[in-house]
Amino acid sequence: ILGRRWHSLTREEQAKYYEKARQERQLHMELYPGWSARDNYGYGAKKKKRKKERVPISDSGGNSMKKCRARYGLDQQSQWCKPCRRKKKCIRYMECGDDGNQSEDNL
C-alpha cells in the first residue's frame, strides 16, 4: 500500500522526501562520526564455552581409570558408552592432571 502511494507521487514530491533523508543522513554523520551499521551486531562476541573439570571417582577396583575398551573388551561392545562405540572420547574415562589428549585405543 505504501509503495503504491510512493509511486503515485510526482518526481517533485518524491524529491522533497529525498532531500529530507539527505539532511537527516548528514545530521547523523555529524552526531555519530564513527558509527557503522556493523555496530548493531555482535560480530565475534560469542561466549566461549568453558570446559568442565573432570573429578576422578575413587573406586576400590581400579576400573574407573580405564576406558570402555579396556574395561569390557571387544566382545562386550554393548557395554561401552555411546562415544566409545563411535570411536570418540570416552565419557566414563576419568584422568586427573591431563587434558585427555592421549589416545590409547587407536587400533
N, C-alpha and C positions, 0 to 999 in steps of 0.2 A: 504494500500500500504506500509506504513512504517512498519507495523507489519510483513508483508511478508519479507521485506528486513532484518529486525532484525533476524528473524528465519532462514534466509538463511546464516547468518554469522556463522562461526565456533565458538566453545567454547572459543578458544584463543582470537579471535577478540572481542567477547562479554565481556570477562574478562577484556580487556583493558578499555572498557567503564564503567564497574562496578567499576574498580579501580579509574577512574576519578571522578565518582559520590561519592565514599567514601571520596576522598580527598576534594571535594567541601563541603561535609557534615561536615567534620572536620573543615574546614576553617570557615564555617558559625557558627558552635558551638563556635569557639574561638572569632569571632567578636560579636556575639549576644548570650551570655551565658544563659540569662533568657528567651529567645524567645520561644514562643509556637504558634502553628498554630491557637490556640483559640484567639490569639491577633488580628487576622484579622477580627474577627466577633464581632458585638456589642451585646454580650450576656448581657441581663439585662440593656441595655442602652436605653430602650424605654422611650419616652417622656410621662410624666404624663399629663393627661387631667385636665384642670382647670375647676372648676365648675363655671358656670355663676351666678352672683349675681342677685337675683330677686329684682326688684324695684316695690313696690306696686303702682298700678294705682289708683289714688284717684277718686272715683265716688260719685256722690251725693246720689245715692241709695246704700246701703251697700252690694249689691250683689257681688261686686268684691272680697270680702273676703270669699265668700262661694264656696265650691266645686260644681261640676255639680249636684251631687245627691241632695244637699240641695237647690240649685238654681232652678232646674227644676222638681225635684221629680221623683219617679219611673215610673210614667205613661208617661213621656216625655223623654225616654232614647234616642230618636233620636236627641235630642238637646245636649246631652252630648258630650264631647270631646272624641276622639278615645281611649286614655289611660283609661279614666273612664269606657268606655264600656267594656274594657278588665280587669277591676279591678286593674289598675296600678295607678301610681302617676298622679294626675290631672295637666294639663298644664295651666289651667286657674286660678288655686288657687294661690293667692299671699299671702305670710305670711312674715312679716318683723321680724327680730330678732330671727328666729328659723330655724333649719336646715331641717324642714319638715318631721321629723320622726314620728309625731303624726298621728295616724290612726283613723279618725272619722267615716269612713263608712265601718266598718268591720261587716256588718250584713249579 
